[in-house]
Amino acid sequence: MIDHEVIIVGAGPVGLLLACLLAQQRVDVVVCERRPDADTRSRAIGIHRPGLDALDAAGIGAEVRAEALALEGGEVRSRGRVLAALSFPPERPVLILPQRRTDALLRERFDRLAAGRLLAGHVVRGVRDEEDFARVAVDGGHGLREMTCELVVIADGVHSALREQLGIPWCERPGRGRYAMLDVRDEAAGARAALHCEPRGLVEAFPMPGGRRRWVVRDAVGEPDLGTAAGFRRAIEERTGIRADIPDDATPVGFRAGQHAASGFGRGRIALLGDAAHEISPIGGQGMNLGWSHAMRLAEDVGRSLGAEPDLRRYAKGAPRAARIAQRRSAFYMSMGVPASGVPLHSRELLIRALGSPPLRGWATGLITMRGL
Ligand SMILES: Cc1cc2nc3c(=O)[nH]c(=O)nc-3n(C[C@H](O)[C@H](O)[C@H](O)COP(=O)(O)OP(=O)(O)OC[C@H]3O[C@@H](n4cnc5c(N)ncnc54)[C@H](O)[C@@H]3O)c2cc1C
């Protein structure tokens, strides 16, 4: 007799979304989360069509739309000129909502669907496929206990200790870079994004709900100053000519963007999901959205095969392919923001102009809004 049909490891946005979808299908699901409280770090803000479809399926699309800022479009600039301007049509919206709010809405939704099934402060130390069931070792603060289930979904994030413990290779894909990021008050942020692909490196400015703006600056040459308000402000001004209103006591957060994928996403009674399965560079804002879209596929597979051996073939085949496409796109976006001069800079500017021209603009908008993923 097993304890639960599905155990999900990790209450990040992806594990939580899957939990909501399964609970809606009346699957007996629990989520083990090592943090005692919600994660309030500033991370994802961009929600694209595939992500919105998943949020609708999980029953919180309307709440997300009500809180989010709908991005009207954006410009790509270089050396004081607009190279391309795109608008997002209603059928391909881009919504901006800080991840901590999306997470909170997902947590509330899961609590409404399955109260008490989110086990906060519970660290999963190990999982094992026993063929007829899966075994999960959980540390809830009072020693280890074992739980059993038909399927365990590992959604414990990019540094997944369980993926490593299972010996699943983590393969590097092209696309690396270092960035600094800061969310600040800005009542004049508007509803359009600006991407400055400057000779000295990328500067991004995204409006956020509640009169705020996110700045992202590529750390082009190991600039130690980018971690201070003054250095961050100076980098924006030197690259773009914009005097950003960055408070002196603000602390920009550095992050390293990389791309990896697990060598397999699902086997037997164990599935990897979200960042545990694929790391997609934050540049382009696809990682969480892709994880959600994969959670929908996995929920369908689970719904079809519960009671028997889980049949994850569809998920295990389709999700890695989509991750590869998203990673190629992110690697391209990152390459548009590396420091450049001379012929490479001119070629890049020409390419961006071409992508923003009427014959290609629709295609480029589809790319940015995750068409096909
Ligand atoms: C700066 C930045 C900006 C980003 N912007 C975007 C964006 O605009 N759009 C987008 O789509 N994506 C974006 N991303 C990516 C997005 O944040 C991630 O893809 C997303 O958080 C992945 O969700 P997840 O649930 O898979 O993993 P996580 O959010 O990492 O959640 C994993 C959870 O598992 C828990 N956990 C770990 N180990 C255990 C264990 N052993 N037992 C129990 N629990 C465990 C952790 O505490 C955590 O709560 C951005 C990322 C960064 C860093």
The ligand as an SDF file (V2000), in Angstrom:
LIG
                    3D

 53 58  0  0  0  0  0  0  0  0999 V2000
   17.5030   36.7760  -12.2370 C   0  0  0  0  0  0  0  0  0  0  0  0
   16.5500   35.7790  -12.8140 C   0  0  0  0  0  0  0  0  0  0  0  0
   15.5320   36.2050  -13.6310 C   0  0  0  0  0  0  0  0  0  0  0  0
   14.6640   35.2740  -14.2030 C   0  0  0  0  0  0  0  0  0  0  0  0
   13.6670   35.7280  -15.0130 N   0  0  0  0  0  0  0  0  0  0  0  0
   12.8120   34.8360  -15.5680 C   0  0  0  0  0  0  0  0  0  0  0  0
   11.7010   35.3090  -16.3230 C   0  0  0  0  0  0  0  0  0  0  0  0
   11.4800   36.5050  -16.4720 O   0  0  0  0  0  0  0  0  0  0  0  0
   10.8670   34.3680  -16.8650 N   0  0  0  0  0  0  0  0  0  0  0  0
   11.0800   33.0190  -16.6900 C   0  0  0  0  0  0  0  0  0  0  0  0
   10.3050   32.2260  -17.2440 O   0  0  0  0  0  0  0  0  0  0  0  0
   12.0930   32.5700  -15.9380 N   0  0  0  0  0  0  0  0  0  0  0  0
   12.9560   33.4270  -15.3600 C   0  0  0  0  0  0  0  0  0  0  0  0
   13.9360   32.9850  -14.5410 N   0  0  0  0  0  0  0  0  0  0  0  0
   14.0560   31.5330  -14.2570 C   0  0  0  0  0  0  0  0  0  0  0  0
   13.0980   31.1150  -13.1190 C   0  0  0  0  0  0  0  0  0  0  0  0
   13.3620   31.8630  -11.9550 O   0  0  0  0  0  0  0  0  0  0  0  0
   13.2830   29.6310  -12.8580 C   0  0  0  0  0  0  0  0  0  0  0  0
   13.1730   28.9450  -14.0910 O   0  0  0  0  0  0  0  0  0  0  0  0
   12.2300   29.0840  -11.8910 C   0  0  0  0  0  0  0  0  0  0  0  0
   12.3960   29.6050  -10.6010 O   0  0  0  0  0  0  0  0  0  0  0  0
   12.3490   27.5490  -11.8120 C   0  0  0  0  0  0  0  0  0  0  0  0
   11.3700   27.0710  -10.9590 O   0  0  0  0  0  0  0  0  0  0  0  0
   11.5140   25.6360  -10.2850 P   0  0  0  0  0  0  0  0  0  0  0  0
   10.2650   25.4430   -9.5110 O   0  0  0  0  0  0  0  0  0  0  0  0
   11.9000   24.6360  -11.3020 O   0  0  0  0  0  0  0  0  0  0  0  0
   12.7810   25.7340   -9.3200 O   0  0  0  0  0  0  0  0  0  0  0  0
   13.0220   26.6780   -8.0660 P   0  0  0  0  0  0  0  0  0  0  0  0
   12.3030   27.9680   -8.2090 O   0  0  0  0  0  0  0  0  0  0  0  0
   14.5040   26.7390   -7.8760 O   0  0  0  0  0  0  0  0  0  0  0  0
   12.3690   25.8820   -6.8590 O   0  0  0  0  0  0  0  0  0  0  0  0
   12.9460   24.6950   -6.3480 C   0  0  0  0  0  0  0  0  0  0  0  0
   12.4100   24.4770   -4.9410 C   0  0  0  0  0  0  0  0  0  0  0  0
   12.8780   23.2250   -4.4550 O   0  0  0  0  0  0  0  0  0  0  0  0
   13.2320   23.3590   -3.0950 C   0  0  0  0  0  0  0  0  0  0  0  0
   14.1820   22.2810   -2.7780 N   0  0  0  0  0  0  0  0  0  0  0  0
   15.4590   22.1550   -3.1930 C   0  0  0  0  0  0  0  0  0  0  0  0
   15.9910   21.0040   -2.7300 N   0  0  0  0  0  0  0  0  0  0  0  0
   15.0200   20.3870   -2.0000 C   0  0  0  0  0  0  0  0  0  0  0  0
   14.9520   19.1690   -1.2690 C   0  0  0  0  0  0  0  0  0  0  0  0
   15.9990   18.3180   -1.2250 N   0  0  0  0  0  0  0  0  0  0  0  0
   13.8230   18.8560   -0.6060 N   0  0  0  0  0  0  0  0  0  0  0  0
   12.7500   19.6940   -0.6460 C   0  0  0  0  0  0  0  0  0  0  0  0
   12.7480   20.8670   -1.3340 N   0  0  0  0  0  0  0  0  0  0  0  0
   13.8680   21.2050   -2.0150 C   0  0  0  0  0  0  0  0  0  0  0  0
   13.8350   24.7600   -3.0320 C   0  0  0  0  0  0  0  0  0  0  0  0
   13.8340   25.2650   -1.6970 O   0  0  0  0  0  0  0  0  0  0  0  0
   12.8970   25.5310   -3.9560 C   0  0  0  0  0  0  0  0  0  0  0  0
   11.7860   26.0800   -3.2640 O   0  0  0  0  0  0  0  0  0  0  0  0
   14.8300   33.8910  -13.9540 C   0  0  0  0  0  0  0  0  0  0  0  0
   15.8640   33.4580  -13.1150 C   0  0  0  0  0  0  0  0  0  0  0  0
   16.7150   34.3900  -12.5430 C   0  0  0  0  0  0  0  0  0  0  0  0
   17.8120   33.9030  -11.6320 C   0  0  0  0  0  0  0  0  0  0  0  0
  1  2  1  0
  2  3  1  0
  2 52  2  0
  3  4  2  0
  4  5  1  0
  4 50  1  0
  5  6  2  0
  6  7  1  0
  6 13  1  0
  7  8  2  0
  7  9  1  0
  9 10  1  0
 10 11  2  0
 10 12  1  0
 12 13  2  0
 13 14  1  0
 14 15  1  0
 14 50  1  0
 15 16  1  0
 16 17  1  0
 16 18  1  0
 18 19  1  0
 18 20  1  0
 20 21  1  0
 20 22  1  0
 22 23  1  0
 23 24  1  0
 24 25  2  0
 24 26  1  0
 24 27  1  0
 27 28  1  0
 28 29  2  0
 28 30  1  0
 28 31  1  0
 31 32  1  0
 32 33  1  0
 33 34  1  0
 33 48  1  0
 34 35  1  0
 35 36  1  0
 35 46  1  0
 36 37  1  0
 36 45  1  0
 37 38  2  0
 38 39  1  0
 39 40  1  0
 39 45  2  0
 40 41  1  0
 40 42  2  0
 42 43  1  0
 43 44  2  0
 44 45  1  0
 46 47  1  0
 46 48  1  0
 48 49  1  0
 50 51  2  0
 51 52  1  0
 52 53  1  0
M  END
$$$$
